[in-house]
Structures are given as structure tokens and as C-alpha cells.
Amino acid sequence: MSGPVQQEMERLLTDAFKPTRLEVVNDSASHSGHAGDDGSGESHFTVTIEAPAFSGKSRLERQRMVNQALGDIPGERVHALSIQASAPTP
């Protein structure tokens, strides 16, 4: 069962990119007790997203687009976010 932050991330990314693939994985349990673990159970995530909006964009541009779509979540409400963003292959 996903928590409120994970659900918000999924909604924001879906609204922003209309992805052909989206997976938001909560990795927080494997970082329990480490730096950035705030005890919320929602401090570390991996996002895998595929969307046409990423066509022709560099890896850095795609990551910036995802971070912008997520607003204050990265760095403020989530300690660590791994982003794997790509465009669909033709």
C-alpha cells in the first residue's frame, strides 16, 4: 500500500507527463536508520518514467523536468530521489 507522498508523486507525474510507463517505488525501508530517514517511511524513492515529453531531451533535462513537476517534494519532503526518465522508443 502506497503512502500519501508516493500517491502525490504518482498524481503529479501523471498529470504533468501522461506517461506511457510510470513506477514510483518507495525504497525507504532499505534506508531505515540512515541519514535522511525521518521515520515517516517515505524518505527515499525511485521513479522510473517513460513519456513522449522526454523525446530529444538530455538525461539532465529529463531529471530537471521531473523535479520541477514534483515541486517541493524532492529535497524538502523526500530526502533521496532516484530518477530514471526516458522517451518511448519508436
Secondary structure, DSSP 8 states (H G I E B T S, - for coil): ---HHHHHHHHHHHHHH--SEEEEEE-GGGGTTSTT--SSS-SEEEEEEE-GGGTT--HHHHHHHHHHHHTTIIIIIBSEEEEEEE----
